[in-house]
Each structure stands twice: as structure tokens, then as C-alpha cells.
Amino acid sequence: MLSTVRSLPIFIICSCFLAYPTLGKYQEDDPVTLWVNKAAPYNNPQETYSYYSLPFCRPADGDHKWGGLGEVLGGNDLIDSRIHINFKRNLEKSSICKLKLDASKVAQFKYAIDNSYWFEFFMDDLPIWGFVGEVHSDRNQDIKHVIYTHKNLLIKYNGDQIIFVQLYQESPKPLEEGRVLDMTYSVKWVPTNVTYARRFDVYLNFTFFENQIHWFSVFNSIMMVIFLTGLVSMILMRTLRNDYAKYARANDDMETLEKDVHEESGWKLVHGDVFRPPENLALLSAVVGTGAQLSTLVLLVIISAMIGNLYIGRGAIITTFIVCYALTSFISGYVSGALYSRNAGENWIKSMVLTASLFPFLCFGIGFILNTIAIFYGSLLAIPFETIVVVFIIWAFISFPLTFFGTVVGRNWNGTPNNPCRVKTIPRPIPEKQWYLKPSAISMVGGLLPFGSIFIEMYFIFSSFWTYMVYYHVYGFMLLVFIILIIVTVCVTIVATYFLLSAENYHWQWTSFYSAASTACYVYLYSIYYYYAKTRMFGLFQTSVYFGYTLMFCLGLGTLCGAVGYIGSNLFVRRIFSNIKCD
């Protein structure tokens, strides 16, 4: 245990860099390592197990390759297969091992074949996929399970670099108890003109992502943004301009003034309460600060993925996310501390602790349940204790101090109350209104348009994450859709806030947050539809992982959208009330 603790600093530093593929150059006859990784049932993409959980021949001294924090969290476990391969050296049929089948091995292989188990290898950071076996029917309609006993590796190279690896499986043999199978392999090297920089293009499904539907959905979202922003500007600015003109008249005759006082209603009447501190101020400050951090985080990760092609590295996106989350914690502390102080909060320590721990601990709670299930199933998704300690240290020694520092800076630089209107001592009673003007109804309706703007992109993201062999690489689309989501969320929340204030309800803070955060509710409902209509997943493990990971994603998305909606509404409210005469 002491040696583990001493090695943690090196573990953390390496985590930030080792998830990315390194430039592999070889001399002729140099050894090339074939790494075995994992196996899983085809219909359950995340129910992954070690390749040697199946009774294949396992070398006695197979070394493990650790590639970074993100790779461990992503459920990868690369083991040296000890299969002898040399650069540019063709190899005819050669033996890997003799596999003697007993009843237990036959049962394991049959279960794997019945559930369409696939496996994954890596060579020079290039993924290689194959299936364990298949089911054959003979002329008498007798079903036989066969296992592939020969692996033929076709490797393409350009100069001194490996460009592409293809696995062909041959020699299917029936599974019979007591039979000895000769597991063999062969290697063929073929030159190619494809450059090293373009070697991952073969794994990218350009037709799937860059199709007319994808382009049309983005264009449709852009048109919705133009229409929505124009509508908000036209309706709200015209209405507010008329309200300002009527409210600011100083030389009218007595009859007109009496008429205006009699007819005056709506948002202007709540000027003495609109800046009243909301309930659960510490919680609101925490979620708004966390949402501001997440919006910055998403932007940084998308830009990093566009520049660095992070989809190439195993776990690179996860590593980048964790590192950027820790480093952007200052933003959450700053926004939270400033918001809490501007609303005359008295217990800023509580707000700071909530900001630093609420979202990570919610994710940890969900992850703990999923990790317990993964350990029970013996899956590679089970996170080792050392990795959990590393993640905790990153949070405790980087994220938490930055949140604290940001809170102090936010309180001192931007924490002075500067409300345009003075808050009255006695709260104004809120009149009863129609059901559609109640905060709950406004909150649920508010998320429809933001969800509509990202609906198609959710399909592509879900397809790339919950299916095989599809790398999400169109981060330009994602950046554009993210910007559209922000604009639509701000516009919709401003409209919702205006309707609420016009109904003489001054509890706009939480309503503006919920009306934007409800986008995540619709995404989660869509995930339920996607699970049953688009996938063939089954079992407790895969179902728990699917809905658990989706819940984490929706918590982050809801917090992000809610913070953006609140910040936009806050600027809007301050703007309109700064132009009227407050008592």
C-alpha cells in the first residue's frame, strides 16, 4: 500500500499524457506486439470482459500495457499476447498453442458463440476486431458450434510505419469435449501509399455522419435560431419599449396618469421583489457555478478534440475531460461565489463546498452503484481502487482548491450587490394565474425548443457511443450544435422569464434554471426510446450501465443548460429594470 501511495504522483502525471497514441516506427525484423484487450456480447457494447476470461491459451508472462487514466476508466486492459510478429516479415501458418477442450471450456465457448461474442486486439494502437465463432447447421439440421482456430493477419505498411491491420479468421472447428485444437496464425505484410496521418480514416464512417440528414438538421437548427432570436427581439423589445414610454411619462395630465395607474400591471409591479434572494440560495449558486464550469469544459474538450483528433487515442476524451474539469474549477467557484455574495448570502463556505462537491459526488454515487455491479459481473468496466484514489486526489488537491480560490476571488471582485431596484421589506402576494403561466408549466415547456435543436445530434452521439466500430469524429458539427443550443436556451429562457414576470410572479430565478434544465429531461426520455427501439441490449449489467451513464450525461447537460438559462435571464431582468423608476 505504501508503494502505491508513493507512486500516485507519477500515476497522475502520466495519466494526462499516456492516453494518446505514440508515433510508431520500426526497422525491418523489429518485433511488433499484438495486444489482446477485451471480449463482449455483440448486443451489449459495454458488458466487456478480459479477452482471457474466455478459455483461450494465455501466455504465462503476458505483460499489461497501461495507457492512462482515461483508458482504465474506459474499460481497457491490454495484455501482450506473446505472438511473435516481426516488421515486414511474412509468416506462414504457425502455432500459437494446443487448446484441449474439456466440458467447462466447451460450455464457455458455446455461451460466447450463442451471444455473438466479439473480441478486440491492438497493434501499434490500431484496433482489430473479430468474433469467437459461429453456429453451423448441417444437412440434418443439426446445430453445431464452431470456433475459429486460425488467425490470418494482413498488415499494411508505409515505409517504417504500420498503416492498417485486418484480421481474417479461418479453419472453423466444432466444439467437442476432449478434442485438441491447434490454434494457429499467419502474417502477411503489404505496402500501401496511405500516409500515417490518414491511417485512421478507414475507421471513420464518413457516410454515416456527413450525410444530408445531418447537414439538414444543422441548417434547420440555424434557421430556428434566426427565427427565435428575431422573434424575441421583435416581440420583447417592442413590448418593453412601449412599456418604458408609458411608464416614463412625466408631464401627462392627471387623467392620463390615473388611467395609467389603473391599467398598470405585469412585470413592472414586481420591481420591489424581483431581486429578492431566491430560496436555497447556496444550492442555486452551486448549480449555476457548476453549469458555467461545464459549459466552458465542453467548449474546451470539443476544441481539443478538433485540434488533436482525440478519438484516435484510447480514453483520450475521458482523460481530457477529467483534466479540464479539474483546471476549470476556478470558474465554478468564481461564478458561485459572486452570485452568492450579490444576493447577501451569509454562509459562503457552505456554498463553496456545495459547488465543489455536488456534481462530482452525484456522479460518484451513480458510478459506485455501476462499479459494484461491474465487480459482481467481473467486467473490465470495474474501476480499480488505485484509479479511484487517483481521481479523488485530482479532485481534492486540484479541483477543490481552485474552487475555493475562485469563490474568494468572485466574492471580492464581483460580489457587491448592485440591484437596479431596492427590495421591499414585505413580499408582494402573487396572484393566481392560469395553469400555463405557473412556474412548473413554464419550466417543462422551456426545454422543448433546446431539445429540438440538438435532437438529431443526440442520435449520432448515442449511435457512436452505444454501437460498435463507429468513432465520433465530426466535432465541427458538435461545436456548431453546442453554440446553437446555448443561443436557443438563452432566448427561450428570456421568453419564459418575461411571461412569468408579466404574471406578477417574481420567483424567476429557479424557474429560469428549471426551464432550461428541463432539456435534459427530454434527452433522458429520448434515451429510453432509443434503448428499446434502436438497440438489442439485455441484462441487468448493460441496462444499468446504459441508464446510469445516460443519467450522468443528463445531469451534466441539465446543469449546463440551467446555468446558461439563469445567466441569460439574470442579464435580461437587470436590463429591463434598470430603465424604469423604482421606488
C-alpha positions in Angstrom: 0.0 0.0 0.0 2.9 2.4 0.8 4.4 1.8 -2.6 1.1 2.5 -4.2 0.8 5.9 -2.4 4.4 6.8 -3.3 3.7 6.1 -7.0 0.5 8.2 -7.1 2.1 11.5 -8.2 3.8 9.7 -11.2 0.5 7.9 -11.9 -1.4 11.2 -12.0 1.2 13.0 -14.2 1.3 10.1 -16.7 -2.5 9.9 -16.8 -2.5 13.2 -18.6 -0.3 12.1 -21.4 -0.2 8.4 -21.9 -3.7 8.1 -23.3 -2.5 9.4 -26.7 -1.0 7.2 -29.4 2.7 7.5 -30.0 4.4 7.6 -33.3 5.5 4.0 -34.1 8.5 3.5 -36.3 10.1 0.1 -37.0 13.2 -1.3 -38.6 12.9 -4.4 -40.6 12.6 -7.5 -38.4 11.8 -5.4 -35.3 9.3 -7.2 -33.0 5.7 -5.9 -33.2 3.5 -6.5 -30.3 -0.1 -7.8 -30.7 -2.1 -6.8 -27.6 -5.3 -8.6 -26.7 -7.8 -6.4 -25.0 -11.4 -7.4 -24.3 -14.4 -9.5 -25.3 -18.1 -8.8 -25.1 -21.5 -9.9 -26.3 -22.3 -8.1 -29.5 -25.7 -6.7 -28.4 -24.2 -5.3 -25.1 -21.3 -3.0 -26.1 -20.3 -2.0 -22.5 -20.5 -5.5 -21.0 -16.8 -6.1 -21.6 -14.6 -8.7 -20.1 -10.9 -9.5 -20.4 -10.0 -11.5 -23.6 -8.7 -14.2 -21.4 -11.9 -14.6 -19.5 -12.7 -16.9 -22.4 -10.6 -20.1 -22.2 -8.1 -19.2 -24.9 -4.4 -20.1 -24.5 -2.9 -17.5 -22.2 0.8 -16.8 -22.0 2.4 -17.2 -18.6 4.3 -13.9 -18.8 1.9 -11.6 -20.7 2.7 -8.0 -19.7 -0.1 -5.5 -19.2 0.0 -2.2 -21.0 -1.3 0.8 -19.1 -2.1 3.7 -21.3 -3.5 6.4 -19.0 -6.3 7.2 -16.6 -8.9 7.5 -19.4 -8.0 4.1 -20.7 -8.6 2.5 -17.3 -11.9 4.3 -16.8 -12.9 3.3 -20.4 -12.6 -0.4 -19.5 -9.4 -1.4 -21.4 -6.9 -4.0 -20.3 -4.2 -4.6 -22.9 -2.1 -7.8 -22.4 0.8 -8.9 -24.5 -0.3 -11.9 -26.5 3.3 -13.1 -26.9 2.5 -13.9 -30.5 5.7 -13.5 -32.5 5.4 -10.9 -35.3 8.3 -9.1 -37.0 8.1 -6.0 -39.1 7.9 -6.7 -42.8 8.5 -10.5 -42.2 5.8 -12.7 -43.7 4.9 -15.8 -41.7 3.2 -18.9 -42.9 1.0 -20.9 -40.7 2.5 -21.1 -37.2 1.2 -22.5 -34.0 0.0 -20.4 -31.1 -0.8 -23.2 -28.7 -2.7 -26.5 -28.4 -6.1 -26.0 -26.8 -7.6 -29.0 -25.1 -11.3 -28.8 -24.8 -13.0 -30.0 -21.6 -16.6 -29.7 -20.6 -16.1 -26.3 -18.9 -14.3 -24.8 -21.9 -16.9 -26.1 -24.4 -19.7 -24.6 -22.3 -17.9 -21.2 -22.1 -17.3 -21.1 -25.8 -20.8 -22.2 -26.7 -22.2 -19.4 -24.5 -19.9 -16.9 -26.1 -21.0 -18.0 -29.6 -24.7 -18.0 -28.8 -24.3 -14.4 -27.6 -22.2 -13.4 -30.6 -19.1 -12.6 -28.5 -16.6 -10.3 -30.3 -13.0 -9.6 -29.2 -10.6 -6.7 -29.7 -6.9 -6.7 -30.4 -4.5 -3.7 -30.8 -1.3 -3.4 -32.9 0.5 -0.1 -32.9 -2.6 1.5 -31.4 -4.7 0.2 -34.3 -7.9 -1.7 -33.3 -8.5 -5.2 -34.7 -11.9 -6.9 -34.3 -13.1 -10.5 -34.7 -15.7 -13.0 -33.5 -15.1 -16.1 -31.4 -17.0 -18.4 -33.6 -20.4 -19.1 -35.2 -23.2 -21.6 -35.3 -23.4 -24.0 -38.3 -26.3 -26.3 -39.4 -25.5 -29.4 -41.3 -27.8 -31.3 -43.8 -29.6 -33.0 -41.0 -30.4 -29.6 -39.4 -28.1 -30.4 -36.5 -26.7 -27.3 -34.9 -23.0 -27.2 -34.3 -21.0 -24.6 -32.6 -17.6 -24.0 -34.3 -14.7 -21.9 -33.2 -12.2 -20.3 -35.5 -8.7 -21.8 -35.0 -6.7 -19.8 -37.4 -6.0 -16.0 -37.4 -4.6 -14.5 -40.6 -3.2 -11.0 -40.1 -3.0 -8.7 -43.1 -0.8 -5.8 -42.2 -0.3 -2.8 -44.5 2.7 -0.5 -44.0 4.2 2.6 -45.5 7.9 2.9 -45.1 8.7 2.2 -41.5 5.2 2.7 -40.1 2.2 0.4 -39.8 -0.9 1.8 -41.5 -3.7 -0.8 -41.3 -4.3 -4.2 -39.8 -7.0 -6.6 -40.9 -7.9 -9.9 -39.2 -9.2 -12.8 -41.2 -10.5 -15.9 -39.3 -10.3 -19.3 -40.8 -10.4 -23.0 -40.1 -13.6 -23.3 -38.1 -13.6 -26.4 -35.9 -16.6 -27.9 -34.0 -16.5 -27.7 -30.2 -16.3 -31.3 -28.9 -15.3 -32.3 -25.4 -11.9 -34.0 -25.3 -10.8 -32.6 -28.7 -7.4 -30.8 -29.0 -7.4 -27.8 -31.3 -4.3 -26.4 -32.9 -4.6 -22.6 -32.6 -2.6 -21.0 -35.4 -1.8 -17.7 -37.0 -0.2 -16.3 -40.1 1.1 -12.8 -41.0 1.3 -11.1 -44.4 2.8 -7.7 -45.0 1.6 -5.5 -47.8 2.9 -2.0 -48.8 0.5 0.9 -49.1 0.6 4.6 -50.2 -1.7 5.7 -47.3 0.2 8.1 -45.1 0.5 7.7 -41.3 -1.6 10.8 -40.7 -4.5 9.3 -42.6 -4.4 5.8 -41.3 -7.4 6.1 -39.0 -9.6 7.3 -41.9 -10.6 3.7 -42.6 -12.2 3.5 -39.1 -14.3 6.7 -39.7 -17.7 6.3 -41.1 -18.0 9.5 -43.2 -21.1 8.3 -44.9 -22.9 7.9 -41.6 -22.0 11.3 -40.1 -21.7 13.6 -43.1 -25.0 12.8 -44.8 -27.7 15.0 -46.0 -29.9 14.5 -42.9 -27.0 15.6 -40.6 -26.4 18.8 -42.7 -30.1 19.4 -43.0 -30.6 19.1 -39.2 -27.8 21.7 -38.5 -29.3 24.0 -41.2 -32.7 23.6 -39.6 -31.3 24.4 -36.2 -29.6 27.5 -37.5 -32.9 28.7 -39.1 -34.6 28.1 -35.8 -32.0 30.2 -34.0 -32.5 33.1 -36.5 -36.3 32.9 -36.2 -36.3 32.6 -32.4 -33.8 35.5 -31.8 -35.7 37.6 -34.3 -39.0 36.8 -32.6 -37.6 37.5 -29.2 -36.1 40.8 -30.3 -39.3 41.9 -32.1 -41.9 41.0 -29.5 -40.0 41.7 -26.3 -38.2 44.9 -27.4 -41.4 46.3 -28.9 -43.4 45.5 -25.9 -40.8 46.8 -23.5 -40.3 49.9 -25.5 -44.0 50.7 -25.2 -43.9 49.9 -21.5 -41.0 52.2 -21.0 -42.6 55.0 -22.9 -45.8 54.8 -20.9 -44.0 54.3 -17.6 -41.6 57.2 -18.0 -44.0 59.9 -18.9 -43.6 62.8 -16.5 -45.7 65.6 -18.0 -49.0 63.9 -18.7 -52.3 65.3 -17.4 -53.9 63.9 -14.3 -56.5 61.9 -16.1 -53.9 60.1 -18.2 -51.8 59.4 -15.1 -54.8 58.0 -13.2 -55.7 55.8 -16.2 -52.1 54.5 -16.4 -52.0 53.8 -12.7 -55.3 51.9 -13.0 -54.2 49.9 -16.1 -50.6 49.3 -14.9 -50.0 45.7 -14.3 -47.5 43.0 -15.2 -43.7 42.9 -14.7 -43.3 46.5 -13.5 -45.4 45.8 -10.4 -42.9 43.3 -9.0 -39.9 45.7 -9.2 -39.7 45.7 -5.4 -39.5 41.9 -5.2 -37.8 40.8 -8.4 -34.3 41.0 -6.8 -35.3 39.2 -3.6 -32.8 36.4 -2.8 -34.2 33.1 -4.0 -34.9 30.1 -1.8 -32.0 27.7 -1.4 -29.5 30.4 -2.5 -26.5 28.2 -1.7 -27.8 25.4 -3.9 -28.7 27.8 -6.7 -25.2 29.3 -6.6 -23.6 25.9 -6.7 -25.6 24.6 -9.7 -25.1 27.8 -11.6 -21.4 27.9 -10.9 -21.1 24.2 -11.9 -23.1 24.8 -15.1 -20.8 27.7 -16.0 -17.8 25.4 -15.5 -19.4 22.6 -17.5 -20.1 24.9 -20.4 -16.5 26.1 -20.5 -15.4 22.4 -20.1 -17.5 21.2 -23.1 -16.1 24.0 -25.2 -12.5 23.2 -24.3 -13.0 19.4 -24.9 -14.6 20.0 -28.3 -11.9 22.3 -29.4 -9.2 20.0 -28.1 -10.8 17.1 -30.0 -11.0 19.1 -33.2 -7.3 20.1 -32.9 -5.8 16.9 -31.5 -8.0 14.2 -33.0 -8.7 12.7 -29.6 -10.9 10.0 -31.0 -7.7 8.2 -32.0 -6.4 7.6 -28.5 -8.0 5.1 -26.2 -9.5 7.0 -23.3 -8.1 10.3 -24.6 -11.5 12.1 -24.4 -12.0 10.8 -20.8 -8.5 11.9 -19.7 -9.0 15.4 -21.3 -12.4 15.7 -19.7 -11.1 14.9 -16.2 -8.0 17.2 -16.5 -10.0 20.1 -18.0 -12.7 19.7 -15.3 -10.1 20.0 -12.6 -8.5 23.0 -14.2 -11.8 24.8 -14.8 -13.0 24.5 -11.2 -11.9 28.1 -10.7 -14.8 29.2 -13.0 -17.4 27.4 -10.9 -16.0 28.9 -7.7 -15.9 32.4 -9.2 -19.5 32.3 -10.6 -20.9 30.7 -7.5 -19.1 33.0 -5.0 -20.1 36.1 -6.9 -23.8 35.1 -7.2 -24.0 34.1 -3.5 -22.4 37.4 -2.3 -24.6 39.6 -4.6 -27.7 38.0 -3.0 -26.4 38.7 0.5 -25.6 35.1 1.3 -24.1 34.7 4.8 -22.6 31.2 4.7 -20.3 31.2 1.7 -18.3 28.2 2.9 -21.4 26.1 2.5 -21.9 27.4 -1.0 -18.3 26.7 -1.9 -18.4 23.2 -0.6 -21.6 22.5 -2.5 -20.1 23.9 -5.7 -17.0 21.8 -5.4 -18.7 18.5 -4.4 -22.3 18.4 -5.6 -21.9 17.3 -9.2 -18.8 15.1 -8.6 -20.4 13.3 -5.7 -23.6 12.7 -7.6 -21.6 11.2 -10.4 -19.5 9.2 -7.8 -22.7 7.9 -6.3 -24.0 6.6 -9.6 -20.6 5.3 -10.5 -20.3 3.5 -7.2 -23.5 1.6 -8.0 -22.4 0.8 -11.5 -18.9 -0.2 -10.3 -20.4 -2.6 -7.7 -22.4 -4.3 -10.5 -19.3 -4.4 -12.7 -17.3 -6.1 -10.0 -20.1 -8.6 -9.4 -20.0 -9.5 -13.2 -16.2 -9.4 -13.3 -16.3 -6.8 -16.1 -13.4 -4.6 -17.3 -15.6 -1.6 -16.5 -14.9 -2.2 -12.8 -12.7 0.6 -11.8 -9.6 -0.4 -9.7 -9.2 1.0 -6.3 -5.9 2.8 -7.3 -7.8 4.6 -10.1 -10.5 5.7 -7.7 -7.8 7.1 -5.3 -6.2 9.0 -8.2 -9.5 10.6 -9.3 -10.1 11.5 -5.6 -6.7 13.1 -5.3 -7.2 15.1 -8.5 -10.5 16.4 -7.0 -9.1 17.0 -3.5 -5.8 18.7 -4.5 -6.6 20.4 -7.8 -10.4 20.9 -8.2 -11.3 21.7 -4.6 -8.5 24.3 -4.0 -9.3 26.0 -7.4 -13.0 26.2 -6.4 -12.1 27.7 -3.1 -9.7 30.3 -4.8 -12.4 31.1 -7.4 -15.0 31.6 -4.7 -12.8 34.1 -2.8 -12.0 36.0 -6.0 -15.6 36.1 -7.0 -16.8 37.3 -3.7 -14.3 40.1 -3.6 -14.3 41.2 -7.3 -17.9 40.7 -8.3 -19.8 40.1 -5.1 -21.1 43.6 -4.3 -24.9 43.8 -4.6 -25.8 46.2 -7.4 -29.5 45.7 -8.0 -31.3 48.4 -10.0 -34.3 48.3 -7.6 -34.4 48.2 -3.9 -36.0 45.1 -2.4 -39.1 45.8 -0.3 -39.4 44.6 3.3 -42.8 42.8 2.8 -43.1 40.4 -0.1 -45.8 41.1 -2.6 -48.5 38.5 -2.8 -48.5 36.5 -6.0 -51.9 36.4 -7.7 -53.4 33.2 -9.1 -53.0 32.8 -12.8 -53.9 30.3 -15.5 -52.1 26.9 -15.3 -49.9 27.6 -18.3 -48.4 30.7 -16.5 -47.4 28.6 -13.5 -43.6 28.0 -13.0 -44.0 24.3 -13.3 -45.7 24.5 -16.7 -43.2 27.2 -18.0 -40.3 25.0 -16.8 -41.5 21.9 -18.7 -42.3 23.8 -21.9 -39.0 25.7 -21.8 -36.9 22.6 -22.6 -38.7 21.7 -25.8 -37.0 24.0 -28.3 -33.5 23.4 -26.9 -34.1 19.7 -27.2 -35.4 20.1 -30.7 -32.2 21.9 -31.7 -30.0 19.0 -30.6 -32.3 16.1 -31.3 -30.6 14.8 -34.4 -27.1 15.3 -32.9 -28.2 13.2 -30.0 -28.9 10.3 -32.4 -25.4 10.5 -33.8 -23.8 10.7 -30.4 -25.8 7.8 -29.0 -25.1 5.7 -32.1 -21.3 6.3 -31.8 -21.2 5.6 -28.1 -23.7 2.6 -27.8 -22.7 0.8 -31.1 -19.5 -0.7 -32.4 -16.8 0.5 -34.7 -18.1 4.0 -35.1 -15.8 6.7 -34.0 -17.5 10.1 -33.4 -15.1 12.5 -35.2 -17.3 15.3 -36.6 -16.6 17.7 -33.7 -17.2 20.7 -36.0 -20.8 19.6 -36.1 -20.8 19.2 -32.3 -19.3 22.7 -31.8 -21.9 24.3 -34.1 -24.8 22.4 -32.4 -23.4 23.4 -29.0 -23.4 27.1 -29.9 -27.0 26.7 -31.3 -28.0 25.1 -28.0 -26.7 28.0 -26.0 -28.4 30.6 -28.1 -31.7 28.8 -28.2 -31.6 28.1 -24.4 -30.9 31.8 -23.6 -33.7 33.0 -25.9 -36.3 30.5 -24.7 -35.4 31.3 -21.0 -35.7 35.0 -21.6 -39.2 34.5 -23.0 -40.2 32.2 -20.1 -38.9 34.8 -17.6 -40.8 37.6 -19.3 -44.1 35.6 -19.2 -43.5 34.7 -15.5 -42.8 38.3 -14.5 -45.8 39.5 -16.6 -47.9 37.1 -14.5 -46.6 39.1 -11.5 -44.6 36.2 -10.2 -41.2 37.3 -9.1 -39.8 33.8 -8.4 -37.9 33.8 -11.7 -34.5 32.5 -10.5 -35.3 28.9 -10.1 -37.9 29.0 -12.9 -35.3 30.2 -15.4 -32.9 27.5 -14.3 -35.6 24.7 -14.5 -37.0 25.9 -17.8 -33.6 25.5 -19.4 -32.6 22.4 -17.4 -35.7 20.6 -18.5 -33.9 20.0 -21.8 -32.2 17.1 -20.0 -35.5 15.5 -19.1 -36.4 15.3 -22.8 -33.0 13.9 -23.6 -33.5 11.2 -21.0 -36.9 10.3 -22.3 -35.3 10.1 -25.8 -32.7 7.7 -24.4 -35.5 5.4 -23.1 -37.0 5.3 -26.6 -33.5 4.8 -28.1 -32.8 1.8 -25.8 -36.0 0.0 -26.7 -36.3 1.0 -30.4 -32.7 1.2 -31.6 -30.7 -1.3 -29.6 -30.9 -5.0 -28.6 -29.3 -4.6 -25.2 -30.3 -7.0 -22.5 -29.4 -8.0 -18.9 -29.0 -6.2 -15.6 -25.4 -5.1 -16.3 -25.9 -3.5 -19.7 -29.2 -1.9 -18.7 -27.7 -0.4 -15.6 -24.7 0.9 -17.4 -26.8 2.4 -20.2 -29.2 4.3 -18.0 -26.6 5.1 -15.4 -24.2 6.7 -17.9 -27.1 8.5 -19.5 -28.3 9.8 -16.2 -24.8 11.2 -15.6 -24.8 12.8 -19.0 -28.3 14.3 -18.4 -27.3 15.7 -15.0 -24.4 17.5 -16.6 -26.5 18.7 -19.6 -29.3 19.9 -17.3 -26.9 21.7 -15.0 -25.1 23.3 -18.0 -28.4 24.4 -19.7 -29.9 25.6 -16.4 -26.8 27.8 -15.7 -26.9 29.3 -19.2 -30.6 30.0 -18.9 -30.2 31.6 -15.5 -27.3 33.8 -16.5 -29.2 34.9 -19.7 -32.4 35.7 -17.7 -30.4 37.5 -15.0 -28.9 39.8 -17.6 -32.3 40.3 -19.1 -34.0 41.1 -15.8 -31.3 43.6 -14.8 -31.5 45.3 -18.1 -35.3 45.9 -18.2 -35.5 47.0 -14.5 -32.5 49.4 -14.9 -34.7 51.5 -17.3 -37.7 52.1 -15.0 -38.2 54.3 -12.0 -38.0 52.1 -8.9 -39.4 53.2 -5.5 
